[in-house]
Amino acid sequence: MIAELEELKSLLLNDWDPIGVVDVAEAADEYDSYACHLHSMLTAGTTSQAVAEYLNWVVTAQMDLTGNLARNREIAERAVALYVRTD
């Protein structure tokens, strides 16, 4: 599960990045707390819709930015895919 968490952290920083800090070395851990919460959600088997809603809540309520639900859905689907087992 640690590999999935690291991939999730990378996904949030490199692809989601609502505040645009991907190129700021000091901000490499900016989204780690959200990734940890998502990791718990995803290991519990949450849906991509719930992940998208959480990401949208983070952007709109926590960051006070305009949300992009379509973008959050795309990231949510990719996040869920990280936790799909094929064994």
Stockholm file with secondary structure:
# STOCKHOLM 1.0

chainA/1-87         MIAELEELKSLLLNDWDPIGVVDVAEAADEYDSYACHLHSMLTAGTTSQAVAEYLNWVVTAQMDLTGNLARNREIAERAVALYVRTD
#=GR chainA/1-87 SS CHHHHHHHHHHIIIIICTTCCTTCGGGTTTTHHHHHHHHHHHHTTCCHHHHHHHHHHIIIIISCCCCCHHHHHHHHHHHHHHTCCCC
#=GC SS_cons        CHHHHHHHHHHIIIIICTTCCTTCGGGTTTTHHHHHHHHHHHHTTCCHHHHHHHHHHIIIIISCCCCCHHHHHHHHHHHHHHTCCCC
//
